[in-house]
Amino acid sequence: MSDFQFTAGEYPTRPGVYLMKDGSGKIIYVGKAKSLRARLSSYFHARSGHTPKTRAMVARIAQIDILLVGSEKEALLLEASLIKKHRPRYNVVLRDDKQYILFRLNKMSDFPRLIMTRNVVRDGSIYFGPFTSASAAKATWKLLNSVFALRKCSDRAFGNRVRPCLYHHMGQCHAPCVLDVDKDMYKAIVRRVEMVLAGRTGELVGRLKQEMNIASEALEFERAAQLRDQIRAVEKTVERQAVVMQDNKDRDVLGLAETENGLGLGVLYVRQGRLLDEKTFFWPGLTIEEGPEVLDSFISQFYRAGRFIPPVIIVPAAMDSGALAEVLSELRGGKVRIISASSSDQQHLVGLARSVAMQVREQENRITRLLTTALKLQSEPLRIESVDASHLGGQGMRVGQVVYEDGRRAKEETRLYSFPELDGTGDDYAALSAWARRRIESGPPWPDLLLIDGGRGQLAAVGKALEDAGWESPWELASIAKGPSRRAGELEDRIFRPGRMNPMPLKPGSAELLFLQRVRDDTHRFVIGSQRKARKKRMLDSTLLDLPGIGEKTARVLWDRFGSLESMLKASPKDLKSLDGIGRKRAEKLHAQLADIREGRNLG
């Protein structure tokens, strides 16, 4: 029980953000308020009405820091930033906040192309999505591009190409890069793709069928077959998209559902009245009583710059959303309304979102519970950091760090630490010790479990480094070592914990051991991959980059195409001219420069 004494008069009535800390100084909750005094007072008065989570949080408060801002909107933005940075224990933290795939159609170009992207830019383009499944998005993109002959190449390649590409010979591109393509005809194709993306498929299919009949009657059978294929592609694209609203508008719909182990949230992406996709989120240990806070925190973290933001977001119940809607409107560049479900259609959609939330999969959360028992941890390892030291013949000492949150890889938090002062030593223990000190300096969020690739020696090295640094951390430590045969990935890999001579009794092939092996393998692949990239870059620096007129981009194109210096030296001018951004004259000059290397002449 905390000894913290709250005095309301010590806090101003201005808007701001408050940071609640425990006895160790760790931030356990970040909140915002129109009036800091009123909001903080609510935590210490009428405690009988608090949720179990709030009561547990208040009992741990040892200190409250405040940050004053000019408005409620500024408080909201600062709160979201601090939650993302510190990931406090008692906040609703959006861990799966990756950008989803969108389709982008750049109508500002004379010859637009349809591309997949994860970011929205205000450049006059049309965006459609999101797709939570990359494979589904790619299949749709391939289908549309196969029958609607839009260009596929980048703007740079488009401006430098000298002959039609393979897509043109396959009948999937009109090659406006080099051929005289009628702009009106191309615009007609763009309009058809736009109609598909905008959900006006019924109108489009009607037009295509009419054109197909006319072509057939005129004995233009090849043209009629093309139109038939377009009709089939359109119908296949939308066959899984159920019509849920008749107004052809974009909206996201949120629904909450309390499950046995926590609170689920379902999101429906409705585009042009059609249910395009859905997504679920889950927070263990929360109840429906935390619903209002979950919705407020989710919306402020999920919708951010670069993400597609619809004009309407439907929530299950009314919420104080004035400042939130103002922030989203600025991000979108147009008005955004956050409304509670009122009409029968809206309530039906919220019900569908609630059903989706009820079906939330808890496999990822299940694995963290299994690890808690198997490794005898004090608490569930919601954040796992894994590290592996690597070098090449003692040179290029690096430590790779990979992060898993709620059982899923958080790729954006992958880190690579370099230790040039250790070059020539090949000392993994020293590298891991140095990493531990650097990790403390980098600050929170801290891991609940640190997994080290190695045996008892590596585990002890990290533990001693933390101890020598005076770090009284809540980190749990474990290491994973190869079994007796020393083969990577074998079922007999062993897990060590501090204070134990023998490995933990994890069964070969168990879900816990397989998961830890996967985490270790991801870390190993990452750090080895970084070593190879660094070695390739050093080769670039010592060979290609020494040639006049060759920059890093051209060098990278050459390496990506040929893979080795030997293959480059054998390349003909024709081979070099086929590369993006390299025309005939530049290819001939480049071929001559490579010949100088091959013949060993002085390049001066």
C-alpha positions as CSV (number, residue, x, y, z in Angstrom):
1,M,0.0,0.0,0.0
2,S,1.4,3.4,-1.0
3,D,2.0,6.1,1.6
4,F,1.4,8.8,-1.0
5,Q,-0.7,11.7,0.4
6,F,-2.8,13.6,-2.2
7,T,-3.4,17.3,-1.6
8,A,-5.7,18.8,-4.2
9,G,-4.5,22.4,-3.7
10,E,-1.0,21.5,-4.9
11,Y,-2.3,20.9,-8.5
12,P,-3.6,23.6,-10.9
13,T,-7.0,23.7,-12.6
14,R,-5.3,24.1,-16.0
15,P,-5.2,21.4,-18.7
16,G,-2.2,19.1,-18.8
17,V,-0.8,15.6,-18.6
18,Y,0.0,13.7,-15.3
19,L,2.5,10.9,-14.8
20,M,1.9,8.5,-11.9
21,K,5.0,6.8,-10.6
22,D,5.7,3.9,-8.2
23,G,8.2,3.7,-5.5
24,S,11.1,2.9,-7.9
25,G,10.3,6.0,-10.0
26,K,8.8,4.0,-12.9
27,I,5.9,5.5,-14.7
28,I,2.8,3.3,-14.2
29,Y,0.2,5.5,-15.7
30,V,-0.1,8.5,-18.0
31,G,-3.3,10.5,-18.3
32,K,-4.7,13.8,-19.6
33,A,-7.2,16.3,-18.1
34,K,-9.0,19.6,-18.8
35,S,-8.4,20.4,-15.1
36,L,-5.6,18.5,-13.5
37,R,-6.9,19.2,-10.0
38,A,-10.4,17.8,-10.7
39,R,-9.1,14.7,-12.6
40,L,-6.5,13.8,-10.0
41,S,-9.0,14.3,-7.1
42,S,-11.3,11.8,-8.7
43,Y,-8.7,9.0,-8.1
44,F,-8.6,9.7,-4.3
45,H,-12.3,10.3,-3.6
46,A,-15.2,7.9,-3.9
47,R,-12.8,5.0,-4.3
48,S,-15.6,2.5,-3.9
49,G,-16.7,3.3,-7.5
50,H,-13.3,2.6,-9.0
51,T,-12.6,-0.5,-11.1
52,P,-10.2,-3.1,-9.7
53,K,-7.5,-1.9,-12.1
54,T,-7.8,1.7,-10.8
55,R,-7.7,0.6,-7.2
56,A,-4.6,-1.5,-7.7
57,M,-2.9,1.5,-9.6
58,V,-3.8,4.0,-6.9
59,A,-2.3,1.7,-4.2
60,R,1.1,1.8,-6.0
61,I,1.3,5.6,-6.5
62,A,4.3,7.2,-4.8
63,Q,4.7,10.3,-6.9
64,I,2.7,12.3,-9.4
65,D,4.4,14.6,-11.9
66,I,2.5,17.0,-14.1
67,L,3.1,18.7,-17.5
68,L,1.1,21.8,-18.2
69,V,-0.2,22.6,-21.8
70,G,-2.2,25.3,-23.4
71,S,-5.3,23.3,-24.4
72,E,-7.1,19.9,-24.1
73,K,-6.0,19.1,-27.6
74,E,-2.3,19.6,-26.8
75,A,-2.8,17.4,-23.7
76,L,-4.3,14.6,-25.8
77,L,-1.3,14.7,-28.3
78,L,1.2,14.7,-25.4
79,E,-0.5,11.9,-23.6
80,A,-0.5,9.6,-26.7
81,S,3.2,10.4,-27.3
82,L,4.1,9.5,-23.7
83,I,2.1,6.3,-23.7
84,K,3.8,5.1,-26.8
85,K,7.2,6.0,-25.4
86,H,6.9,4.6,-21.8
87,R,4.1,2.0,-22.3
88,P,3.0,2.3,-18.6
89,R,1.7,-0.8,-16.9
90,Y,-1.8,0.5,-16.2
91,N,-2.5,2.3,-19.5
92,V,-4.4,0.9,-22.4
93,V,-1.4,0.4,-24.7
94,L,-1.9,-0.3,-28.4
95,R,0.8,-2.8,-29.1
96,D,-0.3,-3.9,-32.6
97,D,-0.3,-0.4,-34.1
98,K,1.4,-1.2,-37.4
99,Q,0.3,0.5,-40.6
100,Y,-2.0,-1.6,-42.8
101,I,-1.8,-1.8,-46.6
102,L,-3.7,0.8,-48.7
103,F,-4.1,1.1,-52.5
104,R,-2.9,4.4,-53.9
105,L,-3.9,5.8,-57.3
106,N,-2.0,9.0,-58.1
107,K,-4.4,10.9,-60.3
108,M,-2.0,13.9,-60.6
109,S,0.1,11.9,-63.1
110,D,-0.8,11.7,-66.8
111,F,-0.3,8.0,-66.6
112,P,-1.2,6.9,-63.0
113,R,-0.2,3.6,-61.6
114,L,-1.9,1.6,-58.8
115,I,0.5,0.8,-55.9
116,M,0.3,-0.6,-52.5
117,T,1.5,1.6,-49.6
118,R,1.3,1.8,-45.8
119,N,1.3,5.6,-45.6
120,V,-1.2,8.4,-46.6
121,V,0.3,11.5,-48.1
122,R,-1.7,14.5,-49.1
123,D,-0.7,14.6,-52.7
124,G,-4.0,14.4,-54.6
125,S,-4.0,10.6,-54.7
126,I,-6.9,8.4,-54.0
127,Y,-6.5,5.9,-51.2
128,F,-8.5,2.7,-50.6
129,G,-8.3,0.4,-47.7
130,P,-7.0,-0.7,-45.3
131,F,-6.2,-4.4,-45.8
132,T,-5.0,-6.1,-42.7
133,S,-3.9,-9.1,-44.8
134,A,-0.9,-8.3,-47.0
135,S,-1.5,-11.5,-49.0
136,A,-5.1,-10.6,-49.7
137,A,-4.1,-7.0,-50.7
138,K,-1.4,-8.4,-53.1
139,A,-3.8,-10.8,-54.7
140,T,-6.3,-8.0,-55.3
141,W,-3.6,-5.8,-56.7
142,K,-2.4,-8.5,-59.1
143,L,-5.9,-9.2,-60.3
144,L,-6.6,-5.5,-61.0
145,N,-3.3,-5.0,-62.7
146,S,-3.6,-8.1,-64.9
147,V,-6.8,-6.9,-66.6
148,F,-6.6,-3.1,-66.3
149,A,-3.4,-2.3,-68.2
150,L,-1.9,0.4,-66.0
151,R,1.8,1.0,-65.9
152,K,3.7,-0.8,-63.2
153,C,7.1,0.9,-63.2
154,S,8.2,3.7,-60.8
155,D,8.3,7.3,-61.8
156,R,12.1,7.2,-62.1
157,A,12.1,4.1,-64.3
158,F,9.2,5.5,-66.3
159,G,11.3,8.6,-67.2
160,N,14.4,6.5,-68.1
161,R,13.0,3.5,-69.9
162,V,14.0,3.1,-73.6
163,R,12.0,0.0,-74.5
164,P,8.7,-1.6,-73.3
165,C,9.0,-4.0,-70.4
166,L,7.8,-7.5,-70.0
167,Y,4.3,-6.4,-68.8
168,H,3.7,-4.8,-72.2
169,H,4.5,-8.0,-74.0
170,M,2.1,-9.9,-71.6
171,G,-0.7,-7.4,-72.5
172,Q,-0.7,-6.0,-69.0
173,C,0.6,-2.5,-69.8
174,H,0.3,-0.1,-72.7
175,A,3.9,1.1,-72.2
176,P,3.2,4.9,-72.1
177,C,6.9,5.2,-71.0
178,V,8.1,4.7,-74.6
179,L,5.0,4.4,-76.8
180,D,2.5,7.1,-77.9
181,V,-0.4,6.1,-75.8
182,D,-3.7,7.9,-76.1
183,K,-4.2,9.8,-72.8
184,D,-8.0,9.7,-73.1
185,M,-8.0,6.0,-73.5
186,Y,-5.7,5.6,-70.5
187,K,-7.9,7.9,-68.4
188,A,-10.8,5.7,-69.2
189,I,-8.9,2.7,-67.8
190,V,-8.0,4.8,-64.7
191,R,-11.7,5.7,-64.2
192,R,-12.6,2.0,-64.3
193,V,-10.1,1.1,-61.6
194,E,-11.2,4.1,-59.6
195,M,-14.8,2.8,-59.8
196,V,-13.7,-0.5,-58.4
197,L,-11.9,1.1,-55.6
198,A,-14.8,3.4,-54.9
199,G,-17.3,0.6,-54.6
200,R,-19.2,1.5,-57.8
201,T,-18.9,-2.0,-59.1
202,G,-22.5,-2.4,-60.1
203,E,-22.4,0.6,-62.3
204,L,-19.1,-0.4,-63.8
205,V,-20.1,-4.0,-64.5
206,G,-23.2,-2.7,-66.3
207,R,-21.1,-0.4,-68.5
208,L,-18.6,-3.2,-69.3
209,K,-21.4,-5.7,-70.2
210,Q,-22.9,-3.1,-72.6
211,E,-19.5,-2.5,-74.3
212,M,-18.9,-6.3,-74.5
213,N,-22.2,-6.8,-76.3
214,I,-21.5,-4.0,-78.7
215,A,-18.0,-5.5,-79.4
216,S,-19.4,-8.9,-79.9
217,E,-22.1,-7.7,-82.3
218,A,-19.3,-5.9,-84.3
219,L,-17.4,-9.2,-84.4
220,E,-14.6,-7.7,-82.3
221,F,-14.1,-10.9,-80.4
222,E,-10.7,-10.0,-78.9
223,R,-12.1,-6.8,-77.5
224,A,-15.1,-8.6,-76.2
225,A,-12.9,-11.2,-74.4
226,Q,-10.9,-8.4,-72.8
227,L,-14.1,-6.8,-71.5
228,R,-15.3,-10.2,-70.2
229,D,-12.1,-10.7,-68.3
230,Q,-12.5,-7.2,-66.7
231,I,-16.0,-8.0,-65.6
232,R,-14.8,-11.3,-64.0
233,A,-12.0,-9.4,-62.3
234,V,-14.4,-6.8,-60.9
235,E,-16.8,-9.4,-59.6
236,K,-14.0,-11.4,-58.0
237,T,-12.6,-8.3,-56.3
238,V,-15.8,-7.5,-54.5
239,E,-17.3,-11.0,-54.0
240,R,-16.2,-11.1,-50.3
241,Q,-17.3,-7.5,-49.6
242,A,-20.8,-7.6,-48.1
243,V,-23.0,-4.4,-48.5
244,V,-23.7,-3.2,-45.0
245,M,-24.8,0.4,-45.7
246,Q,-26.6,1.9,-48.7
247,D,-25.1,5.4,-48.5
248,N,-21.8,4.5,-50.1
249,K,-19.7,6.3,-47.4
250,D,-16.5,5.4,-45.6
251,R,-16.6,4.7,-41.9
252,D,-14.9,2.7,-39.2
253,V,-17.0,0.9,-36.6
254,L,-15.8,0.0,-33.1
255,G,-17.3,-2.6,-30.8
256,L,-16.3,-3.9,-27.3
257,A,-16.8,-7.3,-25.8
258,E,-15.7,-8.7,-22.4
259,T,-14.2,-12.1,-22.7
260,E,-13.2,-14.6,-20.0
261,N,-9.6,-13.3,-19.9
262,G,-9.9,-9.6,-20.8
263,L,-11.5,-7.0,-23.0
264,G,-11.7,-7.4,-26.8
265,L,-12.2,-4.6,-29.4
266,G,-13.4,-5.2,-32.9
267,V,-12.9,-2.7,-35.8
268,L,-14.9,-2.9,-39.0
269,Y,-13.5,-1.1,-42.0
270,V,-16.6,-0.1,-44.1
271,R,-15.7,1.5,-47.4
272,Q,-18.3,2.9,-49.8
273,G,-20.9,1.0,-47.8
274,R,-19.1,-2.3,-48.2
275,L,-17.5,-4.3,-45.3
276,L,-13.9,-4.3,-46.6
277,D,-12.0,-5.9,-43.7
278,E,-11.9,-6.3,-39.9
279,K,-9.4,-6.3,-37.1
280,T,-9.3,-7.4,-33.4
281,F,-7.4,-6.1,-30.4
282,F,-7.2,-7.6,-26.9
283,W,-6.2,-6.4,-23.5
284,P,-5.8,-9.1,-20.8
285,G,-7.3,-8.4,-17.4
286,L,-9.6,-5.5,-18.4
287,T,-13.3,-5.5,-18.0
288,I,-16.2,-3.7,-19.8
289,E,-16.0,-1.1,-17.0
290,E,-12.8,0.2,-18.6
291,G,-14.6,0.5,-22.0
292,P,-14.7,4.3,-22.1
293,E,-11.0,4.6,-21.4
294,V,-10.2,1.8,-23.9
295,L,-12.1,3.6,-26.7
296,D,-10.6,7.0,-25.9
297,S,-7.0,5.7,-25.7
298,F,-7.4,3.4,-28.7
299,I,-8.6,6.1,-31.0
300,S,-5.9,8.6,-29.9
301,Q,-3.1,6.0,-30.5
302,F,-4.5,4.1,-33.6
303,Y,-5.4,7.1,-35.8
304,R,-2.2,9.0,-36.5
305,A,-0.3,10.8,-39.2
306,G,0.1,8.5,-42.3
307,R,-2.8,6.3,-41.5
308,F,-6.1,6.4,-43.5
309,I,-8.7,8.2,-41.3
310,P,-12.3,7.9,-42.4
311,P,-14.7,10.9,-42.0
312,V,-16.9,9.0,-39.5
313,I,-16.0,6.7,-36.6
314,I,-18.9,5.0,-34.9
315,V,-18.5,4.0,-31.2
316,P,-20.8,2.0,-29.0
317,A,-21.7,4.8,-26.6
318,A,-21.4,8.6,-26.4
319,M,-18.0,9.9,-25.4
320,D,-16.4,13.3,-24.8
321,S,-14.7,13.4,-28.2
322,G,-14.4,17.1,-29.1
323,A,-10.7,17.5,-28.8
324,L,-10.1,14.0,-30.3
325,A,-12.2,14.8,-33.3
326,E,-10.4,18.1,-33.8
327,V,-7.0,16.3,-33.8
328,L,-8.2,13.7,-36.3
329,S,-9.7,16.3,-38.5
330,E,-6.3,18.1,-38.7
331,L,-4.5,14.8,-39.5
332,R,-7.0,13.8,-42.2
333,G,-7.2,17.3,-43.8
334,G,-11.0,17.1,-43.5
335,K,-13.8,16.9,-41.0
336,V,-13.9,13.8,-38.8
337,R,-16.9,12.9,-36.6
338,I,-16.9,10.4,-33.7
339,I,-20.5,9.4,-33.1
340,S,-22.3,6.9,-31.0
341,A,-24.5,4.3,-32.7
342,S,-28.0,5.8,-32.9
343,S,-29.8,4.4,-35.9
344,S,-30.7,0.7,-36.3
345,D,-28.1,0.4,-39.1
346,Q,-25.4,1.8,-36.9
347,Q,-26.4,-0.3,-34.0
348,H,-26.3,-3.4,-36.2
349,L,-22.7,-2.5,-37.3
350,V,-21.6,-2.0,-33.7
351,G,-23.2,-5.4,-32.9
352,L,-21.1,-7.0,-35.8
353,A,-18.0,-5.3,-34.4
354,R,-18.8,-6.7,-30.9
355,S,-19.2,-10.2,-32.4
356,V,-15.7,-9.8,-34.0
357,A,-14.3,-8.7,-30.7
358,M,-15.8,-11.8,-29.0
359,Q,-13.8,-14.0,-31.4
360,V,-10.5,-12.4,-30.7
361,R,-7.7,-15.0,-30.7
362,E,-5.7,-15.2,-27.5
363,Q,-2.9,-17.5,-28.8
364,E,-0.3,-14.8,-28.4
365,N,-1.5,-14.0,-24.8
366,R,-1.6,-17.8,-24.1
367,I,2.1,-18.2,-24.8
368,T,3.0,-15.4,-22.4
369,R,1.0,-17.2,-19.7
370,L,2.7,-20.5,-20.5
371,L,6.1,-18.8,-20.3
372,T,5.3,-17.4,-16.8
373,T,4.7,-20.9,-15.5
374,A,7.5,-22.7,-17.4
375,L,10.2,-20.1,-16.5
376,K,8.9,-19.4,-13.0
377,L,8.6,-15.7,-13.7
378,Q,7.2,-13.2,-11.2
379,S,4.8,-11.7,-13.8
380,E,3.6,-12.3,-17.3
381,P,6.3,-11.3,-19.9
382,L,4.3,-9.0,-22.1
383,R,7.5,-7.4,-23.5
384,I,10.4,-9.8,-24.4
385,E,13.7,-8.5,-25.6
386,S,16.2,-10.9,-27.2
387,V,19.8,-10.2,-27.8
388,D,22.6,-11.9,-29.7
389,A,26.3,-10.9,-30.1
390,S,28.0,-11.4,-33.5
391,H,31.3,-10.6,-35.2
392,L,33.2,-11.7,-38.4
393,G,36.6,-13.0,-37.4
394,G,36.7,-10.7,-34.4
395,Q,35.8,-7.6,-36.5
396,G,32.5,-5.7,-36.7
397,M,31.4,-6.5,-33.1
398,R,27.6,-6.0,-32.9
399,V,24.7,-6.9,-30.7
400,G,21.3,-7.3,-32.3
401,Q,18.1,-6.7,-30.2
402,V,14.7,-8.0,-31.3
403,V,11.5,-7.2,-29.4
404,Y,8.3,-9.3,-28.9
405,E,5.2,-7.8,-27.3
406,D,2.2,-9.9,-26.3
407,G,3.8,-12.8,-28.2
408,R,4.2,-10.9,-31.5
409,R,7.2,-9.4,-33.2
410,A,7.5,-5.6,-32.8
411,K,9.7,-5.0,-35.9
412,E,9.8,-1.2,-35.5
413,E,11.6,-1.7,-32.1
414,T,14.5,-3.8,-33.6
415,R,17.8,-2.3,-32.7
416,L,21.5,-2.8,-33.6
417,Y,24.3,-1.8,-31.3
418,S,27.8,-1.5,-32.6
419,F,31.0,-1.7,-30.5
420,P,34.0,-0.7,-32.6
421,E,36.1,-0.5,-29.4
422,L,35.8,-4.3,-29.2
423,D,37.0,-5.0,-32.7
424,G,39.7,-7.6,-32.8
425,T,38.7,-9.2,-29.5
426,G,35.9,-11.5,-30.6
427,D,34.7,-11.3,-27.0
428,D,30.9,-12.0,-26.9
429,Y,30.9,-11.6,-23.1
430,A,32.4,-8.1,-23.3
431,A,29.9,-7.2,-26.1
432,L,26.9,-8.3,-24.1
433,S,28.1,-6.5,-21.0
434,A,28.6,-3.3,-23.0
435,W,25.2,-3.8,-24.5
436,A,23.6,-4.1,-21.0
437,R,25.1,-0.7,-20.0
438,R,24.0,0.9,-23.3
439,R,20.5,-0.5,-22.9
440,I,20.1,1.1,-19.5
441,E,21.2,4.4,-21.0
442,S,18.6,4.1,-23.8
443,G,15.7,4.2,-21.3
444,P,12.2,2.7,-21.2
445,P,10.1,0.8,-22.1
446,W,11.9,-1.9,-20.2
447,P,11.6,-5.7,-20.9
448,D,9.7,-8.0,-18.7
449,L,12.0,-10.8,-19.9
450,L,15.4,-10.5,-21.5
451,L,16.4,-13.6,-23.6
452,I,20.1,-14.0,-24.3
453,D,21.4,-16.2,-27.1
454,G,24.0,-18.3,-25.3
455,G,24.6,-20.4,-22.2
456,R,25.3,-19.8,-18.5
457,G,28.4,-17.7,-19.3
458,Q,26.5,-15.1,-21.4
459,L,23.7,-15.1,-18.9
460,A,26.1,-14.3,-16.0
461,A,27.9,-11.6,-18.1
462,V,24.7,-9.6,-18.6
463,G,23.6,-10.2,-15.0
464,K,26.9,-8.9,-13.6
465,A,26.9,-5.9,-15.9
466,L,23.5,-4.9,-14.7
467,E,24.6,-5.4,-11.1
468,D,27.8,-3.4,-11.5
469,A,25.8,-0.6,-13.0
470,G,23.7,-0.4,-9.9
471,W,20.6,-1.2,-11.9
472,E,17.8,-2.5,-9.7
473,S,15.6,-3.5,-12.6
474,P,12.5,-5.7,-12.7
475,W,14.0,-7.5,-15.7
476,E,13.7,-11.3,-15.6
477,L,16.7,-12.9,-17.4
478,A,17.0,-16.2,-19.3
479,S,19.4,-17.6,-21.9
480,I,18.9,-20.2,-24.6
481,A,21.7,-22.5,-25.6
482,K,22.0,-25.1,-28.3
483,G,21.8,-28.8,-27.2
484,P,24.5,-31.4,-27.0
485,S,24.7,-31.7,-30.8
486,R,25.1,-27.9,-31.2
487,R,22.6,-27.8,-34.1
488,A,20.6,-24.7,-34.3
489,G,16.9,-25.2,-33.9
490,E,17.1,-28.7,-32.4
491,L,14.3,-29.7,-30.0
492,E,16.8,-30.2,-27.1
493,D,17.8,-26.5,-26.9
494,R,18.3,-25.6,-23.2
495,I,17.0,-22.6,-21.2
496,F,19.0,-21.3,-18.3
497,R,17.9,-18.9,-15.5
498,P,19.9,-17.0,-12.9
499,G,20.7,-19.0,-9.7
500,R,20.2,-22.4,-11.3
501,M,22.9,-24.8,-12.4
502,N,20.7,-27.0,-14.4
503,P,18.5,-25.8,-17.4
504,M,14.8,-25.3,-16.9
505,P,12.7,-28.4,-17.4
506,L,11.0,-27.5,-20.7
507,K,9.8,-30.4,-22.8
508,P,11.3,-30.7,-26.3
509,G,8.7,-29.6,-28.8
510,S,6.6,-27.8,-26.2
511,A,4.9,-24.5,-27.2
512,E,7.1,-22.5,-24.8
513,L,10.4,-23.9,-26.1
514,L,9.4,-23.6,-29.7
515,F,8.4,-19.9,-29.1
516,L,11.7,-19.1,-27.4
517,Q,13.6,-20.8,-30.3
518,R,11.7,-18.7,-32.8
519,V,12.6,-15.5,-30.9
520,R,16.2,-16.6,-30.7
521,D,16.3,-17.5,-34.4
522,D,14.7,-14.1,-35.4
523,T,17.4,-12.3,-33.4
524,H,20.2,-14.4,-34.9
525,R,19.0,-13.8,-38.5
526,F,18.8,-10.1,-37.8
527,V,22.3,-9.6,-36.5
528,I,23.8,-11.9,-39.1
529,G,22.0,-10.1,-41.8
530,S,23.3,-6.8,-40.5
531,Q,26.8,-8.2,-40.6
532,R,26.4,-9.2,-44.3
533,K,25.0,-5.8,-45.2
534,A,27.9,-4.1,-43.5
535,R,30.4,-6.3,-45.3
536,K,28.7,-5.6,-48.6
537,K,28.8,-1.9,-47.9
538,R,32.5,-2.1,-47.1
539,M,33.1,-3.8,-50.5
540,L,31.1,-1.0,-52.1
541,D,33.2,1.6,-50.4
542,S,36.4,-0.1,-51.6
543,T,35.5,-0.8,-55.2
544,L,32.5,0.8,-56.9
545,L,32.3,4.0,-54.9
546,D,35.9,4.8,-55.9
547,L,34.8,5.0,-59.6
548,P,34.0,8.5,-60.8
549,G,30.3,9.2,-61.3
550,I,29.0,6.2,-59.3
551,G,27.1,7.0,-56.2
552,E,25.7,4.7,-53.5
553,K,22.3,4.4,-55.3
554,T,23.9,3.2,-58.5
555,A,26.2,0.9,-56.6
556,R,23.2,-0.6,-54.8
557,V,21.3,-1.2,-58.0
558,L,24.3,-3.1,-59.4
559,W,24.7,-5.2,-56.2
560,D,20.9,-6.0,-56.2
561,R,21.0,-7.1,-59.8
562,F,24.3,-9.0,-60.0
563,G,25.0,-10.0,-56.4
564,S,28.8,-10.0,-56.8
565,L,31.7,-8.0,-58.3
566,E,32.6,-11.0,-60.5
567,S,29.1,-10.9,-62.1
568,M,29.3,-7.2,-62.6
569,L,32.7,-7.5,-64.4
570,K,31.1,-10.0,-66.8
571,A,28.1,-7.8,-67.6
572,S,27.7,-6.5,-71.1
573,P,26.5,-3.0,-72.0
574,K,23.1,-4.5,-72.9
575,D,22.9,-6.1,-69.4
576,L,23.7,-2.7,-67.7
577,K,21.3,-0.8,-69.9
578,S,18.4,-3.1,-68.7
579,L,18.8,-1.6,-65.2
580,D,16.4,1.0,-63.9
581,G,17.7,4.5,-64.4
582,I,20.6,3.6,-66.6
583,G,20.4,4.6,-70.3
584,R,22.6,3.6,-73.3
585,K,25.3,6.2,-72.8
586,R,25.6,5.7,-69.1
587,A,25.7,1.9,-69.6
588,E,28.6,2.2,-72.1
589,K,30.5,4.4,-69.7
590,L,29.9,2.1,-66.8
591,H,31.0,-0.9,-68.8
592,A,34.2,0.8,-69.6
593,Q,34.8,1.7,-65.9
594,L,34.2,-1.9,-64.9
595,A,36.6,-3.1,-67.7
596,D,39.3,-0.9,-66.1
597,I,38.8,-2.9,-62.9
598,R,38.9,-6.2,-64.8
599,E,42.0,-5.3,-66.6
600,G,43.7,-3.9,-63.5
601,R,44.5,-0.5,-65.1
602,N,45.2,2.6,-62.9
603,L,41.9,4.5,-62.5
604,G,43.7,7.7,-61.4
